[in-house]
């Protein structure tokens, strides 16, 4: 399935520099199980971003939106959004 991700981060420090807000969006081909696993990790892992992004040492609030764009089967399209406060 083709999925669109939108990651919003507020009040972050990357490589020692402060940023008020950074928004990244990208599209990726993923299996539904991979999307569900990523979503679960996002919700359950406190330092999800810091552990995965080089140079990121602090992030205030962040949210990840996962939006299916194309499905290979006949399931309906939907949109999931999860926010996190550190």
C-alpha positions in Angstrom: 0.0 0.0 0.0 1.1 3.6 -0.6 1.1 5.7 2.6 1.7 9.4 3.2 3.4 10.3 6.5 3.4 13.8 8.0 5.7 14.4 11.0 5.3 17.7 12.9 7.8 18.5 15.6 7.8 21.7 17.8 10.6 23.1 20.0 13.4 20.8 18.9 17.2 20.8 19.0 19.1 19.3 16.1 22.9 19.2 16.1 22.9 21.9 18.8 20.6 24.3 16.9 17.1 25.2 18.1 14.1 25.1 15.8 10.6 26.3 16.6 8.9 23.9 14.2 9.8 21.3 11.6 7.3 19.5 9.4 8.3 16.6 7.2 6.1 14.7 4.8 6.8 11.8 2.6 5.2 8.9 0.7 6.3 5.3 1.0 5.2 1.9 -0.1 4.6 -0.3 3.0 2.8 -3.4 3.9 -0.2 -2.9 6.2 1.5 -4.8 9.0 4.6 -2.5 8.8 2.3 0.5 9.1 0.6 -0.9 12.1 3.9 -1.8 13.7 5.3 1.7 13.1 2.1 3.3 14.5 2.3 1.1 17.6 6.0 1.9 18.2 5.2 5.6 17.8 2.5 5.4 20.5 4.4 3.2 22.9 8.1 4.3 22.7 8.8 7.5 24.7 12.0 8.5 22.8 10.9 7.2 19.4 12.2 10.2 17.4 15.4 10.8 19.3 16.4 7.1 19.0 15.9 7.2 15.2 16.9 10.7 14.0 20.6 11.6 13.8 21.4 14.8 15.6 18.0 15.2 17.3 18.6 15.7 21.0 15.3 17.2 22.1 11.7 17.6 20.8 8.8 19.2 22.7 5.6 18.2 21.0 5.3 16.0 18.0 2.6 14.3 15.9 2.7 11.7 13.2 -0.2 11.4 10.7 -0.4 8.3 8.6 -2.7 8.4 5.6 -3.2 5.5 3.2 -3.2 6.8 -0.4 -3.6 3.6 -2.4 -4.6 0.1 -1.3 -4.0 -3.0 -3.2 -7.2 -4.6 -1.9 -10.7 -3.3 -1.6 -10.4 -1.8 1.9 -11.5 1.7 2.4 -9.1 4.6 2.8 -8.7 6.1 6.2 -6.5 8.5 8.2 -4.8 8.0 11.5 -3.2 10.7 13.6 -1.3 10.3 16.8 0.1 13.2 18.9 2.6 13.1 21.7 3.7 15.5 24.4 7.1 14.9 25.8 
